Structures are given as C-alpha cells and as structure tokens.
Amino acid sequence: SSYKNHKSWSSKKQDCTLMSSAEDEYVSLSACCAQVLWMRIQLTDYGFYFDKIPMYCDSKAAIAISCNPVQHSRTKHIDVRYHFIKEKVEMGIVELFFVRTEY
C-alpha cells in the first residue's frame, strides 16, 4: 500500500546551541520522530495500524545517542525535551536505521 512510502522532511533553525554535529542530528531526529508519531495517529484514524516504525538517519552518532538509555556526561546538557526519541526507541515504537548520505 502507498502509506508505506509517506515521507516527511523539514529544515528549521534550532532554538538551542549544540556542541557537535551529532547533537544537532540527534535533536533533528527527535523532532522528526515527533512528526512521524503525529502522522501515525492520523493514519490510525483511517484504519492503518503499525508495529515498529522505521526511521532512517545518516548519523551513526545520533543513532547511538538515541539507542542508549543511559545518560552520558557528553549528552547531559542537551535539553530534556529532545530525549523524547530515546523513550520511543526503548518502547519499541520506532526503530532507527543508518542510511548513507548520497549526493
């Protein structure tokens, strides 16, 4: 079915200062996760149901931060609201996959 091919992307200025590109990717991944879950709710209203939702990211570091339930000193300064994705990964709602960036 065509619902498997729905994609969303966005670009916006972040409202926080981050110390690395991995943190930047992590914050973006969390925002994308929130949007994907909103779309999931909308599609569920139309009778589509999902198990784990696959999300693709081109940053192995951002995926590692998202999949690690332990808060490390290197990431503890990231605003709590951006750790939303960790919870969703841990609950098995989303699954993260690495995809190479191709130009």
PyMOL commands that set and color helices and strands:
alter all, ss='L'
color gray80, all
select helices_A, chain A and resi 2-5+21-45+60-67+80-90
alter helices_A, ss='H'
color red, helices_A
select strands_A, chain A and resi 53-57+94-98
alter strands_A, ss='S'
color yellow, strands_A
deselect
rebuild
show_as cartoon
